[in-house]
Amino acid sequence: METPEFVIVAGASAGGLKAFKELLSQVRKDSNAALILVLHLSPYSDENFFLNQLQAVTSFPCVLVENKVPLKRNTVYLASPDRHLIISKDHTIISGKGARENGWRPSIDVLFRSAAVNYNSRAIGIILTGLLNDGTSGMLAIKRSGGTTVILNPQEAEYPQMPQSVLDNVEVDYNLRMNEIGRIIEKIIDTHPVPVIPSPDLRLEAELAQQVATRIDQVAELGEQTVYTCPDCGGGLWKISEGKLNRYRCHVGHSFTESDLEIKQAEGIESTLWVALRMMEERRNLLLKLADQHQQKGLIRVSKANAIKAQEIALHINQLRELLFTSQTNAKPDDVPGLHGKNNDE
């Protein structure tokens, strides 16, 4: 098979399997393109189930990328759970464990950014359905590189947050109903767009994604250092502004939009409070044990001192429990996925 002239990169999260099946059923058999799909999956997902479900609706071979394979036309490439997909400049596609972006691996942004840099005007980016905003920055990169941006109309998406985020931050080329996407893909593939040279910042960030860790001075070229720290590794964060969209990236490679960073900070605060609660409970129990031991030995004054300390800690424990309870009952899990230490984007 020949190297594809176009790449179609599509991303989805919640509701994505159904949307991907519909998308593949619309792509014509003689397409001069490779299709690369990223679906947010749990690291423990059955990757073969995803593969078999999609293979059942298309005559194109579906390939689960596990290392490095050449891109071929009329082939569907799928991201393995917990592994990024990156298009390389030598027309291959690489699977690897880089840093999470927007809390996800695989990340839609990582794939789309590499498509923008290496296929520029011949990249077609599609966002279908899902929560939060992974894919928005990647669609901006495709737009800036002369590629084509397509979203499923948020009113038709099973979970509209993801396409709505793109619509809010990118001047998309097509905002379509599901049954219109295949026809538009055919129209684009029949054109002969002029190649576009990607901007240096996009190329640099795409190259950084292929590295496990990078030099701090390289990240400094992308934006300005902030007072915030990375919630995943504790390193400093650099702010990258892309039109209306602000992102934060550490030198290791973790990346967050502002809304994702706020959610991760909330998770970190809650986790810290639970640790503090556990430590205070342990200290209270130890003080009560010491008070009992000193009582048995006749050391009444020391016993009372330990008992008083235990009572004081009990007050703090009750206050902390009330704080944790209030923060959880006031939160709206449907609006804030991942608030309680896990991603609900499935």
VOBA-1610 file (N, C-alpha, C; in pm, whole numbers, padded with zeros to 5 digits, always signed):
BEGIN
Met+00083-00120+00000Met+00000+00000+00000Met+00087+00125+00000Glu+00037+00233-00063Glu+00112+00356-00071Glu+00099+00437+00057Thr+00196+00525+00076Thr+00186+00618+00187Thr+00068+00711+00164Pro-00015+00735+00263Pro-00136+00817+00241Pro-00101+00963+00216Glu-00181+01025+00131Glu-00164+01168+00107Glu-00222+01249+00221Phe-00329+01198+00283Phe-00395+01265+00394Phe-00393+01176+00519Val-00402+01241+00636Val-00430+01167+00759Val-00557+01224+00819Ile-00645+01135+00860Ile-00766+01173+00932Ile-00746+01133+01077Val-00736+01231+01164Val-00716+01204+01307Val-00846+01239+01378Ala-00898+01145+01454Ala-01026+01165+01521Ala-01014+01131+01668Gly-01078+01212+01751Gly-01072+01191+01895Gly-01209+01192+01958Ala-01223+01113+02063Ala-01350+01106+02136Ala-01323+01052+02275Ser-01422+01071+02361Ser-01413+01018+02497Ser-01544+00947+02525Ala-01622+00996+02619Ala-01749+00931+02651Ala-01838+00926+02528Gly-01894+00809+02501Gly-01978+00790+02383Gly-01900+00770+02255Gly-01768+00758+02266Gly-01683+00758+02148Gly-01689+00632+02063Leu-01706+00516+02125Leu-01707+00392+02047Leu-01820+00393+01945Lys-01938+00432+01988Lys-02053+00438+01897Lys-02026+00539+01786Ala-01969+00655+01819Ala-01943+00758+01719Ala-01837+00713+01620Phe-01733+00646+01668Phe-01628+00596+01578Phe-01683+00492+01480Lys-01770+00406+01528Lys-01830+00305+01441Lys-01910+00370+01329Glu-01983+00475+01362Glu-02060+00546+01261Glu-01967+00617+01162Leu-01860+00675+01213Leu-01764+00745+01127Leu-01701+00648+01027Leu-01653+00534+01075Leu-01586+00439+00986Leu-01681+00384+00881Ser-01806+00369+00915Ser-01902+00316+00818Ser-01926+00412+00702Gln-01885+00540+00719Gln-01909+00640+00615Gln-01789+00662+00523Val-01670+00618+00563Val-01549+00646+00485Val-01543+00551+00365Arg-01524+00606+00246Arg-01528+00526+00125Arg-01406+00434+00117Lys-01420+00328+00038Lys-01319+00223+00034Lys-01190+00264-00037Asp-01197+00358-00130Asp-01078+00396-00206Asp-01015+00525-00154Ser-01028+00548-00024Ser-00978+00671+00037Ser-00826+00677+00031Asn-00773+00793-00006Asn-00627+00813-00007Asn-00584+00873+00127Ala-00622+00804+00234Ala-00594+00856+00368Ala-00577+00741+00466Ala-00504+00770+00573Ala-00498+00681+00689Ala-00584+00743+00799Leu-00653+00659+00872Leu-00738+00705+00981Leu-00674+00665+01114Ile-00659+00763+01203Ile-00595+00738+01331Ile-00690+00784+01441Leu-00726+00692+01530Leu-00830+00719+01628Leu-00775+00712+01770Val-00814+00809+01852Val-00782+00808+01995Val-00913+00814+02073Leu-00934+00712+02155Leu-01049+00707+02245Leu-00996+00699+02388His-01048+00783+02476His-01009+00777+02617His-01054+00644+02676Leu-00959+00565+02717Leu-00988+00434+02775Leu-00917+00419+02908Ser-00973+00339+02995Ser-00904+00303+03117Ser-00778+00225+03082Pro-00669+00242+03159Pro-00547+00164+03133Pro-00571+00014+03138Tyr-00680-00028+03200Tyr-00708-00171+03215Tyr-00814-00219+03118Ser-00846-00138+03016Ser-00947-00177+02919Ser-00900-00294+02834Asp-00996-00367+02782Asp-00968-00476+02689Asp-00952-00415+02551Glu-00828-00399+02507Glu-00801-00332+02380Glu-00856-00411+02262Asn-00862-00542+02273Asn-00913-00623+02163Asn-01063-00603+02142Phe-01135-00572+02249Phe-01278-00545+02236Phe-01298-00421+02149Phe-01224-00315+02175Phe-01230-00192+02097Phe-01196-00221+01950Leu-01089-00295+01929Leu-01044-00330+01794Leu-01151-00409+01720Asn-01206-00510+01781Asn-01303-00597+01716Asn-01433-00524+01685Gln-01475-00434+01775Gln-01596-00358+01752Gln-01585-00270+01628Leu-01470-00209+01609Leu-01451-00123+01492Leu-01428-00204+01364Gln-01354-00313+01376Gln-01328-00394+01257Gln-01458-00449+01198Ala-01558-00466+01282Ala-01685-00523+01236Ala-01762-00428+01144Val-01728-00298+01143Val-01805-00203+01064Val-01727-00146+00946Thr-01605-00193+00923Thr-01525-00141+00813Thr-01446-00252+00745Ser-01423-00235+00615Ser-01340-00330+00541Ser-01192-00295+00551Phe-01163-00174+00604Phe-01023-00136+00624Phe-00962-00221+00735Pro-00837-00261+00721Pro-00772-00328+00834Pro-00757-00232+00952Cys-00790-00279+01072Cys-00776-00200+01193Cys-00654-00250+01269Val-00562-00161+01301Val-00434-00197+01361Val-00422-00131+01497Leu-00394-00209+01600Leu-00366-00156+01733Leu-00217-00128+01740Val-00180-00001+01748Val-00038+00038+01743Val+00027+00010+01878Glu+00131-00073+01876Glu+00199-00109+01999Glu+00344-00062+02004Asn+00399-00026+01889Asn+00538+00022+01888Asn+00552+00130+01781Lys+00608+00093+01665Lys+00625+00187+01555Lys+00592+00115+01425Val+00498+00171+01350Val+00456+00107+01225Val+00445+00213+01116Pro+00464+00175+00988Pro+00449+00271+00879Pro+00303+00305+00856Leu+00277+00429+00819Leu+00141+00470+00784Leu+00107+00420+00644Lys-00011+00360+00631Lys-00058+00311+00501Lys-00197+00365+00475Arg-00226+00390+00349Arg-00359+00439+00314Arg-00462+00329+00337Asn-00587+00370+00354Asn-00698+00276+00374Asn-00674+00183+00493Thr-00614+00237+00598Thr-00587+00160+00720Thr-00629+00243+00840Val-00685+00176+00940Val-00729+00242+01062Val-00631+00206+01175Tyr-00575+00307+01240Tyr-00480+00287+01349Tyr-00545+00329+01480Leu-00532+00246+01582Leu-00597+00269+01710Leu-00493+00283+01821Ala-00519+00373+01913Ala-00431+00389+02029Ala-00457+00279+02130Ser-00351+00219+02182Ser-00364+00123+02290Ser-00394+00196+02421Pro-00462+00131+02514Pro-00485+00195+02644Pro-00354+00237+02711Asp-00352+00358+02765Asp-00238+00410+02841Asp-00114+00435+02755Arg-00132+00456+02624Arg-00019+00485+02537Arg-00058+00594+02437His+00030+00694+02421His+00008+00800+02323His+00031+00748+02182Leu-00031+00813+02085Leu-00001+00792+01944Leu+00057+00921+01887Ile+00169+00909+01816Ile+00237+01026+01760Ile+00276+00996+01616Ile+00238+01084+01523Ile+00280+01072+01384Ile+00418+01133+01371Ser+00510+01057+01314Ser+00648+01103+01297Ser+00669+01158+01157Lys+00777+01233+01141Lys+00804+01296+01011Lys+00842+01198+00903Asp+00876+01074+00939Asp+00912+00973+00839Asp+00792+00889+00798His+00671+00943+00817His+00545+00876+00778His+00527+00743+00851Thr+00567+00742+00976Thr+00536+00629+01063Thr+00453+00680+01179Ile+00395+00587+01252Ile+00319+00624+01372Ile+00378+00550+01490Ile+00400+00622+01598Ile+00471+00572+01715Ile+00375+00562+01833Ser+00387+00456+01909Ser+00312+00440+02034Ser+00411+00444+02149Gly+00381+00523+02251Gly+00474+00532+02362Gly+00412+00591+02486Lys+00481+00575+02599Lys+00433+00625+02728Lys+00501+00756+02762Gly+00454+00864+02702Gly+00499+00995+02742Gly+00418+01045+02860Ala+00441+01169+02899Ala+00365+01227+03009Ala+00219+01246+02968Arg+00131+01237+03066Arg-00011+01258+03038Arg-00037+01403+03000Glu-00131+01424+02911Glu-00178+01558+02878Glu-00327+01564+02908Asn-00369+01670+02975Asn-00508+01685+03019Asn-00552+01566+03104Gly-00456+01503+03171Gly-00486+01389+03256Gly-00502+01259+03182Trp-00472+01258+03051Trp-00499+01138+02972Trp-00376+01087+02898Arg-00370+00958+02887Arg-00276+00889+02799Arg-00349+00765+02748Pro-00393+00760+02623Pro-00355+00850+02513Pro-00427+00985+02521Ser-00359+01087+02470Ser-00413+01221+02463Ser-00446+01254+02318Ile-00563+01312+02296Ile-00602+01355+02162Ile-00511+01469+02117Asp-00480+01562+02208Asp-00394+01676+02172Asp-00258+01629+02120Val-00199+01530+02182Val-00067+01482+02140Val-00073+01432+01996Leu-00173+01351+01963Leu-00186+01300+01826Leu-00211+01412+01727Phe-00307+01500+01758Phe-00343+01605+01665Phe-00227+01700+01638Arg-00150+01731+01743Arg-00037+01822+01727Arg+00066+01762+01631Ser+00091+01632+01644Ser+00188+01567+01554Ser+00135+01561+01412Ala+00003+01546+01395Ala-00055+01547+01261Ala-00042+01685+01198Ala-00063+01789+01279Ala-00052+01926+01230Ala+00088+01956+01179Val+00187+01910+01253Val+00326+01940+01218Val+00373+01860+01097Asn+00335+01733+01088Asn+00390+01646+00985Asn+00302+01629+00862Tyr+00174+01668+00872Tyr+00086+01662+00755Tyr+00022+01796+00723Asn+00038+01894+00808Asn-00012+02032+00794Asn-00143+02041+00715Ser-00141+02091+00591Ser-00264+02115+00516Ser-00334+01986+00474Arg-00268+01871+00491Arg-00328+01742+00455Arg-00373+01665+00579Ala-00388+01736+00690Ala-00440+01677+00813Ala-00586+01717+00830Ile-00669+01619+00863Ile-00811+01643+00890Ile-00836+01602+01034Gly-00870+01698+01118Gly-00897+01671+01259Gly-01046+01665+01286Ile-01089+01563+01361Ile-01232+01545+01390Ile-01249+01520+01540Ile-01335+01598+01603Ile-01372+01576+01743Ile-01521+01538+01746Leu-01551+01426+01812Leu-01686+01372+01807Leu-01766+01394+01935Thr-01728+01330+02043Thr-01809+01336+02165Thr-01720+01313+02286Gly-01756+01370+02400Gly-01678+01346+02521Gly-01688+01461+02619Leu-01635+01437+02738Leu-01634+01537+02844Leu-01502+01613+02845Leu-01505+01731+02906Leu-01389+01818+02921Leu-01338+01864+02785Asn-01207+01884+02768Asn-01161+01957+02649Asn-01033+01904+02586Asp-00998+01778+02609Asp-00885+01722+02536Asp-00918+01727+02387Gly-00824+01773+02306Gly-00846+01786+02162Gly-00859+01930+02115Thr-00892+02021+02206Thr-00909+02161+02165Thr-00777+02221+02119Ser-00672+02203+02198Ser-00542+02257+02160Ser-00492+02190+02031Gly-00516+02060+02017Gly-00474+01990+01896Gly-00546+02041+01773Met-00675+02073+01787Met-00748+02129+01674Met-00697+02268+01637Leu-00658+02345+01738Leu-00596+02475+01709Leu-00468+02457+01629Ala-00390+02356+01665Ala-00265+02330+01593Ala-00293+02293+01448Ile-00394+02209+01424Ile-00429+02171+01287Ile-00476+02293+01209Lys-00557+02375+01271Lys-00606+02497+01206Lys-00490+02589+01170Arg-00397+02608+01262Arg-00283+02697+01239Arg-00190+02644+01130Ser-00194+02513+01108Ser-00106+02453+01009Ser-00173+02432+00873Gly-00291+02489+00856Gly-00357+02481+00727Gly-00442+02358+00706Gly-00459+02275+00810Gly-00541+02157+00797Gly-00689+02189+00810Thr-00771+02085+00810Thr-00916+02101+00814Thr-00969+02054+00949Thr-01055+02136+01010Thr-01110+02104+01142Thr-01259+02074+01131Val-01299+01961+01189Val-01437+01914+01181Val-01483+01875+01321Ile-01602+01918+01358Ile-01659+01871+01484Ile-01799+01815+01459Leu-01838+01721+01544Leu-01976+01678+01549Leu-02055+01787+01621Asn-02164+01829+01561Asn-02246+01934+01622Asn-02276+01899+01768Pro-02242+01987+01862Pro-02261+01955+02004Pro-02405+01914+02038Gln-02502+01968+01966Gln-02640+01932+01995Gln-02671+01787+01958Glu-02588+01729+01871Glu-02608+01590+01831Glu-02517+01495+01906Ala-02408+01547+01964Ala-02313+01462+02035Ala-02376+01406+02161Glu-02343+01280+02191Glu-02395+01218+02312Glu-02344+01290+02436Tyr-02218+01334+02431Tyr-02158+01416+02537Tyr-02098+01539+02468Pro-02161+01656+02480Pro-02125+01770+02396Pro-02006+01854+02442Gln-01954+01832+02562Gln-01851+01923+02614Gln-01728+01932+02523Met-01682+01819+02474Met-01558+01819+02396Met-01573+01895+02264Pro-01675+01865+02180Pro-01689+01946+02059Pro-01724+02092+02088Gln-01798+02117+02198Gln-01831+02254+02232Gln-01707+02334+02268Ser-01612+02270+02337Ser-01487+02337+02372Ser-01411+02379+02246Val-01407+02291+02147Val-01342+02325+02020Val-01415+02443+01955Leu-01546+02437+01952Leu-01626+02542+01890Leu-01602+02677+01959Asp-01582+02675+02090Asp-01560+02799+02165Asp-01422+02860+02142Asn-01326+02779+02097Asn-01187+02826+02090Asn-01125+02822+01951Val-01191+02758+01857Val-01135+02742+01723Val-01240+02780+01619Glu-01198+02851+01514Glu-01288+02878+01402Glu-01293+02752+01315Val-01380+02661+01352Val-01383+02531+01285Val-01433+02546+01141Asp-01382+02457+01057Asp-01423+02460+00916Asp-01561+02398+00896Tyr-01590+02292+00973Tyr-01718+02224+00956Tyr-01775+02184+01093Asn-01901+02222+01114Asn-01977+02185+01233Asn-02095+02102+01182Leu-02087+01970+01192Leu-02172+01882+01113Leu-02256+01787+01197Arg-02363+01741+01135Arg-02435+01627+01188Arg-02356+01500+01156Met-02381+01394+01231Met-02302+01273+01216Met-02308+01218+01074Asn-02424+01220+01011Asn-02437+01160+00879Asn-02379+01246+00767Glu-02325+01363+00801Glu-02264+01451+00701Glu-02112+01441+00696Ile-02051+01380+00796Ile-01905+01385+00808Ile-01837+01309+00696Gly-01887+01190+00661Gly-01824+01110+00556Gly-01819+01183+00423Arg-01926+01252+00387Arg-01930+01325+00260Arg-01827+01438+00258Ile-01811+01507+00370Ile-01713+01616+00377Ile-01571+01561+00367Ile-01546+01447+00429Ile-01413+01386+00420Ile-01379+01356+00274Glu-01474+01298+00201Glu-01452+01270+00059Glu-01420+01398-00018Lys-01493+01504+00011Lys-01471+01632-00057Lys-01330+01685-00031Ile-01283+01675+00093Ile-01150+01727+00128Ile-01041+01644+00063Ile-01056+01512+00066Ile-00953+01423+00013Ile-00937+01439-00138Asp-01041+01485-00206Asp-01034+01505-00351Asp-00964+01636-00389Thr-00922+01715-00289Thr-00852+01840-00318Thr-00702+01818-00316His-00628+01920-00354His-00481+01915-00354His-00428+02039-00283Pro-00435+02042-00151Pro-00395+02162-00077Pro-00245+02190-00087Val-00213+02318-00082Val-00073+02360-00085Val-00011+02335+00053Pro+00108+02273+00059Pro+00172+02248+00189Pro+00196+02377+00266Val+00189+02368+00397Val+00210+02482+00486Val+00324+02448+00581Ile+00412+02545+00603Ile+00523+02524+00698Ile+00472+02550+00839Pro+00475+02450+00927Pro+00425+02471+01064Pro+00509+02573+01139Ser+00446+02642+01233Ser+00518+02742+01311Ser+00619+02673+01402Pro+00728+02741+01436Pro+00833+02680+01519Pro+00783+02630+01654Asp+00689+02702+01717Asp+00642+02658+01849Asp+00564+02528+01840Leu+00486+02510+01734Leu+00414+02384+01717Leu+00510+02269+01692Arg+00609+02295+01608Arg+00707+02190+01579Arg+00784+02151+01706Leu+00822+02251+01786Leu+00896+02223+01908Leu+00812+02140+02005Glu+00686+02177+02023Glu+00603+02104+02119Glu+00576+01961+02071Ala+00560+01944+01939Ala+00541+01809+01886Ala+00665+01723+01908Glu+00782+01784+01894Glu+00906+01710+01916Glu+00923+01676+02064Leu+00883+01767+02151Leu+00895+01742+02295Leu+00809+01623+02336Ala+00695+01606+02271Ala+00604+01497+02307Ala+00666+01360+02283Gln+00765+01353+02193Gln+00829+01226+02165Gln+00940+01194+02264Gln+00970+01287+02354Gln+01075+01267+02452Gln+01013+01238+02589Val+01075+01152+02665Val+01025+01121+02798Val+01039+01243+02889Ala+01150+01314+02879Ala+01172+01437+02956Ala+01248+01535+02869Thr+01237+01663+02898Thr+01299+01765+02816Thr+01372+01865+02903Arg+01454+01946+02838Arg+01524+02050+02910Arg+01429+02165+02941Ile+01449+02228+03058Ile+01361+02337+03099Ile+01368+02452+03000Asp+01486+02478+02943Asp+01498+02591+02852Asp+01416+02571+02726Gln+01390+02444+02687Gln+01306+02419+02570Gln+01161+02457+02598Val+01112+02424+02716Val+00975+02459+02752Val+00962+02610+02763Ala+01067+02677+02810Ala+01063+02822+02826Ala+01042+02892+02693Glu+01079+02827+02583Glu+01057+02886+02451Glu+00910+02887+02412Leu+00829+02807+02479Leu+00687+02796+02444Leu+00600+02897+02516Gly+00644+02945+02632Gly+00559+03037+02708Gly+00631+03094+02828Glu+00554+03153+02920Glu+00611+03218+03037Glu+00592+03132+03162Gln+00693+03133+03248Gln+00685+03055+03370Gln+00584+03118+03465Thr+00510+03033+03537Thr+00406+03080+03628Thr+00441+03042+03772Val+00357+03084+03865Val+00376+03049+04006Val+00316+02911+04036Tyr+00248+02850+03941Tyr+00182+02723+03964Tyr+00279+02607+03951Thr+00248+02499+04018Thr+00327+02377+04008Thr+00244+02265+03947Cys+00313+02174+03883Cys+00246+02063+03816Cys+00183+01970+03920Pro+00052+01944+03911Pro-00012+01856+04009Pro+00030+01710+03995Asp+00094+01674+03885Asp+00137+01536+03866Asp+00279+01509+03914Cys+00369+01609+03898Cys+00508+01583+03936Cys+00568+01690+04028Gly+00498+01801+04049Gly+00548+01905+04138Gly+00642+02004+04074Gly+00671+01988+03944Gly+00760+02082+03875Gly+00689+02212+03841Gly+00766+02312+03798Gly+00708+02440+03760Gly+00626+02426+03632Leu+00529+02516+03616Leu+00444+02517+03498Leu+00467+02643+03416Trp+00468+02625+03284Trp+00479+02736+03190Trp+00345+02757+03122Lys+00304+02880+03107Lys+00176+02914+03045Lys+00194+02931+02896Ile+00111+02860+02819Ile+00112+02869+02673Ile-00023+02925+02630Ser-00024+03041+02566Ser-00148+03104+02523Ser-00171+03079+02375Glu-00289+03027+02343Glu-00327+03000+02205Glu-00464+03064+02180Gly-00464+03190+02141Gly-00589+03260+02124Gly-00661+03271+02257Lys-00784+03221+02263Lys-00862+03226+02387Lys-00827+03111+02481Leu-00749+03017+02434Leu-00716+02898+02514Leu-00581+02914+02582Asn-00580+02895+02715Asn-00455+02896+02791Asn-00426+02754+02839Arg-00300+02711+02822Arg-00257+02580+02869Arg-00135+02597+02957Tyr-00108+02494+03039Tyr+00007+02494+03129Tyr+00083+02365+03109Arg+00216+02377+03095Arg+00299+02261+03065Arg+00424+02262+03152Cys+00461+02146+03207Cys+00585+02137+03284Cys+00696+02084+03194His+00821+02089+03242His+00932+02050+03155His+00939+01900+03133Val+00871+01821+03218Val+00866+01677+03195Val+00770+01644+03082Gly+00665+01725+03067Gly+00572+01704+02958Gly+00426+01700+02996His+00394+01700+03127His+00253+01705+03166His+00193+01837+03119Ser+00071+01831+03070Ser+00008+01950+03014Ser-00138+01955+03055Phe-00188+02078+03083Phe-00325+02095+03131Phe-00384+02223+03073Thr-00512+02219+03039Thr-00584+02343+03015Thr-00615+02404+03152Glu-00663+02528+03153Glu-00693+02592+03281Glu-00799+02515+03358Ser-00902+02468+03291Ser-01007+02394+03362Ser-00956+02261+03413Asp-00869+02194+03335Asp-00811+02068+03381Asp-00720+02091+03501Leu-00643+02201+03499Leu-00553+02232+03610Leu-00634+02256+03737Glu-00745+02327+03726Glu-00830+02353+03844Glu-00883+02222+03903Ile-00923+02130+03815Ile-00974+02001+03863Ile-00863+01921+03932Lys-00744+01921+03872Lys-00632+01848+03932Lys-00593+01909+04066Gln-00598+02043+04078Gln-00569+02107+04206Gln-00671+02066+04311Ala-00799+02059+04271Ala-00904+02017+04365Ala-00879+01874+04412Glu-00838+01788+04319Glu-00807+01649+04356Glu-00692+01645+04455Gly-00588+01729+04431Gly-00473+01731+04519Gly-00507+01781+04658Ile-00591+01884+04665Ile-00634+01936+04796Ile-00711+01829+04872Glu-00805+01765+04805Glu-00885+01663+04873Glu-00797+01548+04921Ser-00702+01507+04835Ser-00612+01399+04875Ser-00530+01437+04998Thr-00481+01562+04999Thr-00402+01610+05112Thr-00485+01612+05240Leu-00610+01654+05229Leu-00697+01658+05346Leu-00724+01518+05402Trp-00741+01420+05313Trp-00762+01283+05361Trp-00638+01229+05432Val-00519+01264+05378Val-00395+01222+05444Val-00385+01286+05582Ala-00417+01416+05589Ala-00413+01485+05718Ala-00511+01422+05817Leu-00629+01387+05769Leu-00728+01324+05855Leu-00677+01190+05907Arg-00618+01112+05819Arg-00564+00982+05861Arg-00454+00999+05966Met-00365+01097+05945Met-00255+01117+06039Met-00306+01164+06175Met-00408+01250+06176Met-00462+01297+06303Met-00535+01185+06378Glu-00605+01099+06303Glu-00670+00984+06366Glu-00566+00893+06431Glu-00456+00871+06362Glu-00350+00786+06416Glu-00290+00849+06542Arg-00268+00982+06538Arg-00210+01049+06655Arg-00307+01046+06774Arg-00434+01066+06748Arg-00533+01060+06855Arg-00535+00922+06920Asn-00534+00819+06839Asn-00535+00682+06893Asn-00410+00654+06976Leu-00295+00704+06928Leu-00171+00683+07002Leu-00175+00757+07136Leu-00224+00880+07137Leu-00233+00957+07262Leu-00327+00889+07362Leu-00438+00836+07314Leu-00531+00765+07403Leu-00466+00640+07461Lys-00388+00572+07379Lys-00317+00452+07426Lys-00215+00489+07533Leu-00139+00598+07508Leu-00040+00642+07607Leu-00108+00687+07736Ala-00222+00757+07722Ala-00295+00801+07842Ala-00338+00681+07925Asp-00384+00575+07860Asp-00427+00456+07931Asp-00308+00388+08000Gln-00195+00380+07928Gln-00076+00316+07986Gln-00026+00394+08108His-00022+00529+08098His+00024+00611+08209His-00073+00604+08327Gln-00204+00591+08297Gln-00303+00576+08402Gln-00276+00450+08483Gln-00247+00340+08412Gln-00221+00212+08478Gln-00094+00218+08562Lys+00001+00303+08524Lys+00126+00316+08597Lys+00116+00418+08711Gly+00003+00482+08723Gly-00015+00579+08829Gly+00035+00717+08794Leu+00072+00741+08669Leu+00120+00872+08626Leu+00000+00955+08581Ile-00077+01001+08679Ile-00205+01065+08652Ile-00190+01195+08572Arg-00090+01277+08610Arg-00073+01405+08542Arg-00037+01385+08395Val+00055+01293+08368Val+00095+01267+08229Val-00022+01208+08151Ser-00098+01120+08217Ser-00213+01058+08152Ser-00316+01164+08112Lys-00345+01257+08204Lys-00442+01362+08174Lys-00394+01451+08060Ala-00263+01482+08056Ala-00208+01568+07950Ala-00228+01503+07813Asn-00202+01371+07807Asn-00222+01301+07680Asn-00371+01295+07642Ala-00457+01278+07741Ala-00600+01273+07715Ala-00652+01407+07663Ile-00599+01517+07720Ile-00639+01651+07673Ile-00594+01674+07529Lys-00471+01633+07498Lys-00422+01645+07360Lys-00510+01565+07264Ala-00551+01447+07307Ala-00636+01363+07223Ala-00771+01430+07198Gln-00826+01496+07304Gln-00953+01568+07288Gln-00940+01685+07191Glu-00828+01756+07200Glu-00806+01869+07109Glu-00797+01822+06964Ile-00726+01712+06943Ile-00714+01658+06808Ile-00850+01609+06757Ala-00931+01554+06849Ala-01065+01508+06810Ala-01148+01623+06754Leu-01132+01743+06813Leu-01204+01860+06761Leu-01162+01891+06618His-01030+01889+06593His-00978+01916+06458His-01025+01808+06360Ile-01032+01685+06409Ile-01077+01575+06323Ile-01222+01599+06280Asn-01305+01639+06374Asn-01445+01664+06341Asn-01460+01780+06243Gln-01379+01885+06263Gln-01384+01999+06171Gln-01339+01958+06030Leu-01235+01876+06025Leu-01184+01832+05896Leu-01283+01740+05826Arg-01345+01651+05902Arg-01447+01564+05843Arg-01564+01646+05787Glu-01604+01750+05861Glu-01713+01836+05815Glu-01673+01909+05687Leu-01549+01955+05681Leu-01499+02023+05561Leu-01501+01929+05441Leu-01451+01807+05460Leu-01450+01710+05351Leu-01591+01674+05307Phe-01680+01655+05402Phe-01818+01620+05371Phe-01886+01734+05294Thr-01863+01858+05338Thr-01925+01974+05272Thr-01873+01989+05130Ser-01742+01973+05111Ser-01683+01989+04978Ser-01737+01885+04881Gln-01765+01764+04930Gln-01814+01658+04844Gln-01962+01675+04812Thr-02041+01714+04911Thr-02185+01726+04887Thr-02218+01849+04804Asn-02133+01952+04811Asn-02157+02072+04731Asn-02109+02056+04589Ala-02018+01960+04565Ala-01966+01939+04431Ala-02071+01873+04344Lys-02059+01891+04214Lys-02150+01829+04118Lys-02067+01739+04028Pro-02061+01610+04056Pro-01978+01519+03978Pro-02008+01521+03829Asp-02134+01547+03791Asp-02166+01550+03648Asp-02099+01667+03579Asp-02077+01776+03657Asp-02015+01894+03599Asp-01864+01890+03611Val-01813+01818+03710Val-01669+01817+03737Val-01619+01674+03741Pro-01599+01609+03625Pro-01548+01472+03624Pro-01411+01465+03688Gly-01385+01356+03757Gly-01254+01336+03816Gly-01235+01404+03949Leu-01343+01466+04006Leu-01327+01542+04130Leu-01280+01455+04244His-01320+01329+04247His-01289+01242+04360His-01176+01146+04329Gly-01078+01193+04252Gly-00956+01114+04234Gly-00959+01016+04120Lys-01058+01023+04031Lys-01058+00935+03915Lys-01127+01006+03801Asn-01097+00962+03680Asn-01161+01020+03563Asn-01295+00953+03540Asn-01400+01033+03525Asn-01532+00979+03497Asn-01566+00998+03350Asp-01463+01007+03267Asp-01481+01041+03125Asp-01495+00917+03040Glu-01558+00818+03093Glu-01571+00692+03017Glu-01715+00671+02977
//
